[in-house]
Amino acid sequence: MPAEPEPAAVDDRLLTIGEVARRSGLTASALRFYDREGVLVPADVDALTGYRRYAVAQVRAARLLASLRRVGMPLAEVALVLDEDARGASGAAADVVTAHEQRLVDGLADARREIVRTLALLAERDHAGSEACRVTVRAADLAAALGAVRFAVAPGEPVAGAPDGVDLRVLTGILVEVCGAEVRCVATDRYRLAVGWAPVVIPPTASPDHPVSAVVPLGWADRVAERCGRIDADAVVELDVRPGQVGALVDGELAATPVVAGSFPDYRSIVATDAGRDAVDADGLQARLPVEAQTVGLVVRDGSVHVAEPRGVGAGDAAVFVDPEFLHEALAVAGARPTLVLDGPHRPLAIRGDGAGFSVLMPVAPLVRGDGVTDVPDAITSNGEGADPA
């Protein structure tokens, strides 16, 4: 029969307060304080001299105490951790530590928000007399609003000017505008325009008489939308819109950017449609669009929109001609149950759905033969003869 293993030897030595201090990192005065508070009571106190003696096992408790105090844990919770650890309940002790860690994380996020507010107040001296506005929106709403307009941003690098004198730099970014109870995102490349919105959940810090807006670079908008998509949909994002700079506080992390210079087109006049026009059903239209074509005519029949025949369309048959690729992209972000509002062959075509925004397309002009029959040409540029919002 094998011999029983020898029980582990118990070190029953008593250590001076100086020895415990050296081994734990706590000072002797700190150890005396924790004794008075009942958090770490020595194993023995000499009745005559008052010298404290600690068990060797108490060095572990002293090290835990030092670590927990360095991260700001309250004494009552430190005592609870030490008690649970002393009786071998490491899981219960870890739960107390984890709860304290979460409080620290939440507190850090709050501190960052306060720092952002403080920096914003300090920066207001640089913009004396200028308007600034700070609002709070849901992360999911902001991401959806930015995503709903991205397709309409002008491609390429910012260009300072164009032959017709229009400053195109602003068209490479997204207009962010605080309009009362919502934040609007707007983008246009002069041939199409998209508007998205995010409802405000905490009102602006100030109530200016008119909307406060700025144009942000597309790269910044993409980064903010990506961060919003990584956190809880109901988490809030603070937007700070001011002359020269826009900032977004997402999950305690600030993303700030200089604004894009230039004057953004007046989108309100573009998106205004005839109130007397009814929206018509466009369900299934996206799948029927000949995106390889340069232009396509749309026909309204029985309350829904259809693609016109590619040749021999009567002059009065097509309600409007548009770029099919542009329309395909607009329908893709419109969401389910898309509808169109057609105000005539020379008015913008409005595309709506149940998504976070809507868009409009500039019409293109068809070719008309001598016999009065409209041809849908094999190749026609959407910018050559169509309306231009900018």
Backbone torsions as a table, in degrees:
resi	resn	phi	psi	omega
1	MET	NA	126.3	-176.7
2	PRO	-66.6	151.2	-178.6
3	ALA	-73.5	145.0	176.7
4	GLU	-65.0	139.0	178.4
5	PRO	-65.9	144.9	178.9
6	GLU	-67.7	133.7	175.8
7	PRO	-64.3	148.3	-179.0
8	ALA	-62.9	137.6	-179.8
9	ALA	-68.7	136.4	179.1
10	VAL	-98.6	124.6	179.0
11	ASP	-80.4	104.2	-176.6
12	ASP	-98.7	18.4	176.7
13	ARG	-67.8	155.9	173.3
14	LEU	-111.3	138.2	-176.2
15	LEU	-107.6	146.5	176.0
16	THR	-73.8	165.2	179.6
17	ILE	-63.2	-32.9	178.6
18	GLY	-66.2	-40.1	179.3
19	GLU	-65.4	-42.4	178.7
20	VAL	-64.8	-38.4	178.8
21	ALA	-61.7	-45.1	-179.4
22	ARG	-64.5	-38.4	-175.5
23	ARG	-78.9	-25.4	-173.3
24	SER	-103.3	-22.8	-175.3
25	GLY	91.4	-4.0	174.7
26	LEU	-86.2	149.4	175.7
27	THR	-80.8	161.5	178.4
28	ALA	-62.2	-38.4	179.7
29	SER	-66.2	-35.5	177.1
30	ALA	-65.6	-41.4	178.9
31	LEU	-62.5	-39.8	178.0
32	ARG	-65.4	-38.7	178.2
33	PHE	-62.6	-46.9	-178.7
34	TYR	-66.5	-25.8	173.8
35	ASP	-67.8	-47.5	-179.5
36	ARG	-62.4	-32.7	-179.6
37	GLU	-82.2	-5.2	178.5
38	GLY	77.4	15.5	-178.4
39	VAL	-86.2	-43.4	178.5
40	LEU	-136.5	92.1	-176.7
41	VAL	-90.2	128.4	-178.8
42	PRO	-62.2	157.0	-178.6
43	ALA	-69.4	-26.6	-177.5
44	ASP	-152.9	142.2	175.4
45	VAL	-129.9	123.9	-179.1
46	ASP	-67.0	126.2	-175.6
47	ALA	-66.0	-29.8	-177.1
48	LEU	-87.4	-48.4	-174.2
49	THR	-93.9	-20.7	-175.9
50	GLY	78.3	6.2	179.6
51	TYR	-65.9	136.9	179.6
52	ARG	-95.1	139.6	175.9
53	ARG	-127.6	136.6	-176.5
54	TYR	-116.6	144.2	173.4
55	ALA	-71.1	151.7	-179.8
56	VAL	-57.7	-37.6	-179.3
57	ALA	-63.2	-21.7	-178.2
58	GLN	-76.0	-11.5	175.5
59	VAL	-62.4	-40.0	177.7
60	ARG	-59.9	-45.6	179.3
61	ALA	-61.6	-39.5	179.5
62	ALA	-64.7	-39.2	178.2
63	ARG	-65.8	-42.6	176.4
64	LEU	-60.9	-43.7	-179.6
65	LEU	-59.6	-46.0	-179.6
66	ALA	-60.7	-43.5	-178.7
67	SER	-64.8	-44.8	-177.5
68	LEU	-68.4	-34.6	178.1
69	ARG	-71.0	-30.8	178.0
70	ARG	-64.4	-27.8	178.3
71	VAL	-99.5	14.4	170.3
72	GLY	78.6	21.6	178.9
73	MET	-70.9	135.0	178.1
74	PRO	-60.9	151.9	-176.2
75	LEU	-60.2	-38.4	-178.9
76	ALA	-61.3	-39.2	179.4
77	GLU	-75.0	-34.4	175.1
78	VAL	-59.6	-45.3	179.6
79	ALA	-61.0	-37.5	178.6
80	LEU	-65.5	-42.8	178.5
81	VAL	-61.3	-44.7	-178.4
82	LEU	-64.5	-40.0	179.2
83	ASP	-64.4	-46.9	-180.0
84	GLU	-62.5	-40.3	-179.9
85	ASP	-67.2	-38.4	-178.0
86	ALA	-64.1	-31.2	179.5
87	ARG	-95.2	10.6	174.5
88	GLY	84.7	7.8	179.9
89	ALA	-90.8	69.9	-175.8
90	SER	-65.7	-32.2	179.2
91	GLY	-63.8	-44.9	179.0
92	ALA	-64.9	-38.8	177.6
93	ALA	-63.5	-41.6	-179.9
94	ALA	-64.8	-33.7	178.1
95	ASP	-61.6	-40.5	178.6
96	VAL	-64.1	-42.1	-179.8
97	VAL	-65.9	-41.9	-179.8
98	THR	-63.4	-40.5	178.5
99	ALA	-63.0	-39.3	177.6
100	HIS	-66.2	-38.8	178.4
101	GLU	-60.2	-42.7	-179.5
102	GLN	-63.4	-38.2	176.4
103	ARG	-62.1	-38.3	178.4
104	LEU	-64.8	-42.2	179.7
105	VAL	-62.2	-46.9	179.3
106	ASP	-63.3	-40.4	179.6
107	GLY	-65.9	-36.0	178.2
108	LEU	-65.3	-40.7	178.0
109	ALA	-62.0	-42.7	178.1
110	ASP	-63.3	-41.4	-180.0
111	ALA	-63.7	-39.7	178.8
112	ARG	-63.6	-39.8	178.0
113	ARG	-62.3	-41.8	179.4
114	GLU	-65.9	-37.1	177.8
115	ILE	-64.5	-42.0	177.7
116	VAL	-60.0	-44.1	179.0
117	ARG	-63.0	-41.7	-179.7
118	THR	-63.8	-45.7	178.4
119	LEU	-62.8	-36.7	178.3
120	ALA	-64.5	-40.7	177.7
121	LEU	-64.0	-41.9	178.2
122	LEU	-63.9	-36.8	-178.2
123	ALA	-72.9	-17.6	-178.1
124	GLU	-62.7	-23.3	176.3
125	ARG	-62.8	-30.7	-179.2
126	ASP	-75.1	-15.0	-177.6
127	HIS	-127.8	45.3	-179.2
128	ALA	-57.9	129.0	-179.1
129	GLY	83.9	-7.8	179.9
130	SER	-91.4	152.4	-179.2
131	GLU	-86.4	143.3	174.9
132	ALA	-142.3	153.6	-177.1
133	CYS	-147.7	137.0	177.7
134	ARG	-125.1	127.0	-179.2
135	VAL	-134.0	166.0	179.1
136	THR	-123.9	131.7	179.1
137	VAL	-132.1	165.4	175.8
138	ARG	-75.7	144.5	-178.6
139	ALA	-59.2	-44.4	-178.0
140	ALA	-64.2	-38.0	-179.5
141	ASP	-67.0	-41.7	-180.0
142	LEU	-66.5	-43.1	178.4
143	ALA	-61.2	-41.1	-179.7
144	ALA	-67.3	-39.5	-179.8
145	ALA	-65.4	-42.8	177.9
146	LEU	-66.5	-40.3	179.8
147	GLY	-67.3	-28.5	-177.2
148	ALA	-73.0	-17.0	-176.3
149	VAL	-114.8	-7.9	-172.8
150	ARG	-58.3	-35.9	-175.5
151	PHE	-64.5	-20.6	-176.0
152	ALA	-95.2	2.7	178.3
153	VAL	-71.9	138.4	178.0
154	ALA	-65.8	133.5	-177.9
155	PRO	-75.8	165.2	174.0
156	GLY	90.8	-178.3	179.7
157	GLU	-81.8	154.9	178.2
158	PRO	-57.6	134.0	178.8
159	VAL	-115.6	131.4	-173.3
160	ALA	-67.7	-27.8	-177.3
161	GLY	-160.2	172.9	179.8
162	ALA	-135.3	164.1	-179.3
163	PRO	-55.0	-32.1	-179.1
164	ASP	-87.0	7.1	175.8
165	GLY	87.1	-0.3	-179.3
166	VAL	-79.5	131.4	176.8
167	ASP	-78.7	115.1	-173.1
168	LEU	-94.6	0.0	-176.7
169	ARG	-61.3	-41.3	-177.1
170	VAL	-65.4	-22.2	-177.1
171	LEU	-75.8	-12.6	176.9
172	THR	-88.3	2.2	178.7
173	GLY	-122.9	-170.7	-179.7
174	ILE	-122.1	129.6	175.3
175	LEU	-75.1	125.7	174.1
176	VAL	-111.0	121.5	-172.3
177	GLU	-134.1	127.9	175.8
178	VAL	-90.0	113.3	-177.1
179	CYS	-122.2	82.5	176.4
180	GLY	62.3	-107.3	-173.4
181	ALA	-90.5	8.4	179.7
182	GLU	-149.0	157.5	170.5
183	VAL	-105.3	124.7	-179.9
184	ARG	-102.1	143.1	172.4
185	CYS	-118.6	130.2	-175.3
186	VAL	-133.8	138.3	176.4
187	ALA	-141.9	146.2	176.4
188	THR	-153.5	146.6	172.7
189	ASP	-113.8	17.9	178.8
190	ARG	86.0	-12.5	179.9
191	TYR	-118.3	-12.5	174.4
192	ARG	-151.6	158.0	-176.9
193	LEU	-146.4	137.3	-178.9
194	ALA	-127.5	141.9	179.0
195	VAL	-127.4	127.6	173.9
196	GLY	-123.5	160.1	-178.7
197	TRP	-145.3	151.1	176.3
198	ALA	-129.4	119.9	179.2
199	PRO	-61.5	141.8	177.5
200	VAL	-80.2	129.8	178.3
201	VAL	-100.0	-23.9	172.0
202	ILE	-127.3	124.2	-173.6
203	PRO	-59.1	161.9	178.4
204	PRO	-58.2	152.6	176.4
205	THR	-67.5	-24.1	175.2
206	ALA	-136.1	159.2	-179.0
207	SER	-118.1	83.6	-180.0
208	PRO	-67.3	158.0	-177.4
209	ASP	-69.6	-22.9	-179.4
210	HIS	-139.4	165.3	-176.9
211	PRO	-57.2	144.9	174.8
212	VAL	-105.2	125.9	-172.7
213	SER	-141.8	161.9	175.1
214	ALA	-158.7	154.8	178.2
215	VAL	-101.4	124.1	-177.6
216	VAL	-105.4	149.9	177.1
217	PRO	-63.8	150.2	-179.6
218	LEU	-62.1	-39.1	180.0
219	GLY	-60.5	-40.1	178.0
220	TRP	-65.8	-43.9	179.2
221	ALA	-60.7	-39.8	178.6
222	ASP	-64.6	-41.2	-179.9
223	ARG	-65.5	-42.0	-179.9
224	VAL	-66.0	-43.5	179.4
225	ALA	-63.1	-38.5	179.9
226	GLU	-66.7	-40.8	177.7
227	ARG	-65.7	-40.4	178.6
228	CYS	-62.4	-35.0	-179.5
229	GLY	-72.1	-16.8	-178.3
230	ARG	-89.6	-12.9	-177.0
231	ILE	-109.1	175.9	-179.2
232	ASP	-58.3	139.1	-176.0
233	ALA	-59.3	-32.6	-177.7
234	ASP	-90.0	0.4	176.2
235	ALA	-65.2	150.9	-176.2
236	VAL	-100.1	151.5	178.0
237	VAL	-124.9	131.7	176.9
238	GLU	-95.2	125.1	177.1
239	LEU	-107.5	130.1	177.1
240	ASP	-119.5	110.6	-177.6
241	VAL	-110.7	122.2	-178.3
242	ARG	-149.2	162.7	178.5
243	PRO	-58.2	124.0	175.9
244	GLY	92.6	-19.1	-175.2
245	GLN	-156.0	146.3	173.2
246	VAL	-129.3	137.3	178.3
247	GLY	-129.5	148.6	176.3
248	ALA	-132.3	123.0	177.5
249	LEU	-97.8	105.1	-175.5
250	VAL	-116.4	116.6	177.7
251	ASP	54.0	42.5	177.4
252	GLY	78.8	1.6	-178.9
253	GLU	-114.3	126.4	-176.9
254	LEU	-89.4	129.2	172.0
255	ALA	-116.8	113.4	-178.1
256	ALA	-119.4	152.3	-179.0
257	THR	-150.1	144.7	167.4
258	PRO	-67.2	152.6	-179.4
259	VAL	-81.8	161.5	175.6
260	VAL	-84.6	129.8	-177.0
261	ALA	-71.7	151.8	176.0
262	GLY	123.4	170.5	-179.0
263	SER	-105.5	117.9	-178.5
264	PHE	-73.9	144.2	-180.0
265	PRO	-59.9	154.4	177.4
266	ASP	-74.9	93.5	-174.3
267	TYR	-72.7	-22.6	-176.1
268	ARG	-63.9	-39.2	179.2
269	SER	-69.8	-24.3	-178.5
270	ILE	-78.8	-42.2	-174.6
271	VAL	-81.9	-10.9	178.9
272	ALA	-67.5	123.9	178.4
273	THR	-117.1	161.8	-179.5
274	ASP	-61.3	118.4	-177.0
275	ALA	-62.1	-22.5	-179.3
276	GLY	-79.1	-10.1	-178.4
277	ARG	-85.2	133.7	177.8
278	ASP	-91.7	148.2	174.2
279	ALA	-72.7	140.5	179.8
280	VAL	-114.5	150.5	-175.6
281	ASP	-68.3	131.2	178.0
282	ALA	-121.1	20.5	-179.3
283	ASP	-62.3	128.4	-180.0
284	GLY	85.0	-5.9	-177.8
285	LEU	-66.4	-36.3	-176.9
286	GLN	-57.1	-41.5	-177.9
287	ALA	-71.1	-20.8	-176.4
288	ARG	-94.7	-3.6	-175.2
289	LEU	-75.2	131.1	174.3
290	PRO	-81.6	82.9	-172.3
291	VAL	-65.0	-16.6	178.8
292	GLU	-77.2	-15.6	179.0
293	ALA	-77.2	162.1	179.8
294	GLN	-87.9	-24.3	178.6
295	THR	-155.4	158.5	-178.7
296	VAL	-147.4	142.8	176.1
297	GLY	-95.1	144.5	178.9
298	LEU	-113.6	138.1	-177.7
299	VAL	-123.8	139.4	176.9
300	VAL	-102.3	119.7	177.2
301	ARG	-137.4	130.2	176.4
302	ASP	54.9	39.0	175.1
303	GLY	79.0	8.8	178.2
304	SER	-135.8	165.1	-175.7
305	VAL	-97.5	137.2	178.2
306	HIS	-130.8	157.4	176.5
307	VAL	-81.2	131.0	179.8
308	ALA	-72.5	158.1	176.1
309	GLU	-63.1	143.1	-174.0
310	PRO	-69.2	-19.0	-179.0
311	ARG	-134.7	148.4	172.7
312	GLY	69.7	31.7	178.6
313	VAL	-77.4	130.6	176.5
314	GLY	-64.6	147.7	-173.5
315	ALA	-57.2	-31.9	-178.8
316	GLY	-96.5	3.5	-175.4
317	ASP	-79.2	-42.8	-176.0
318	ALA	-88.1	129.4	178.9
319	ALA	-74.2	-31.6	-178.6
320	VAL	-164.4	152.0	173.4
321	PHE	-113.8	134.0	-177.4
322	VAL	-140.2	169.8	173.8
323	ASP	-77.2	118.6	-175.5
324	PRO	-66.0	-32.1	179.0
325	GLU	-67.2	-41.7	177.5
326	PHE	-62.5	-43.1	179.9
327	LEU	-65.2	-37.6	178.6
328	HIS	-60.7	-44.7	179.4
329	GLU	-66.0	-39.2	-179.9
330	ALA	-65.7	-40.7	178.4
331	LEU	-67.9	-31.1	-178.7
332	ALA	-63.9	-32.0	-178.8
333	VAL	-99.4	-3.1	-178.0
334	ALA	-73.0	-21.6	-177.5
335	GLY	89.0	-169.0	-179.0
336	ALA	-72.2	159.4	177.6
337	ARG	53.6	55.2	179.6
338	PRO	-70.1	147.9	174.9
339	THR	-132.6	157.5	177.5
340	LEU	-121.7	148.6	171.8
341	VAL	-119.8	114.5	-177.0
342	LEU	-108.0	113.3	-177.7
343	ASP	-97.8	8.6	-179.7
344	GLY	123.4	169.9	-172.7
345	PRO	-67.6	-16.7	-176.7
346	HIS	-115.1	8.1	178.6
347	ARG	-109.1	152.4	178.1
348	PRO	-58.6	145.5	177.3
349	LEU	-92.6	122.3	-178.2
350	ALA	-95.9	133.2	179.4
351	ILE	-118.1	123.7	-179.2
352	ARG	-128.5	162.0	177.2
353	GLY	-163.5	-159.3	178.4
354	ASP	-100.7	19.9	177.7
355	GLY	-82.2	-160.1	-174.5
356	ALA	-91.9	11.8	-179.2
357	GLY	-174.0	-167.8	175.5
358	PHE	-147.2	171.5	-178.1
359	SER	-144.3	164.9	175.8
360	VAL	-132.0	148.9	176.2
361	LEU	-118.4	142.1	174.5
362	MET	-78.6	135.8	178.9
363	PRO	-72.3	155.8	172.8
364	VAL	-113.5	154.4	-175.3
365	ALA	-90.0	130.4	175.3
366	PRO	-78.0	167.0	174.2
367	LEU	-93.1	139.3	-179.9
368	VAL	-117.4	123.7	178.9
369	ARG	-75.5	170.9	-178.8
370	GLY	-62.7	-25.7	-178.7
371	ASP	-85.4	6.8	177.3
372	GLY	84.3	5.4	179.0
373	VAL	-94.8	135.2	-178.0
374	THR	-83.3	133.0	171.5
375	ASP	-103.0	138.5	167.2
376	VAL	-90.3	107.3	-171.4
377	PRO	-66.8	155.3	176.9
378	ASP	-67.6	-30.8	-179.2
379	ALA	-144.8	120.0	177.0
380	ILE	-149.5	133.0	-179.9
381	THR	-79.2	140.3	-177.9
382	SER	-75.2	-10.2	-178.8
383	ASN	-104.9	-7.0	-174.2
384	GLY	-72.7	-42.9	-173.6
385	GLU	-128.0	1.4	-178.2
386	GLY	-84.2	170.4	177.3
387	ALA	-68.7	153.5	-176.8
388	ASP	-127.2	111.6	-174.8
389	PRO	-69.6	-22.0	-174.3
390	ALA	-86.4	NA	NA
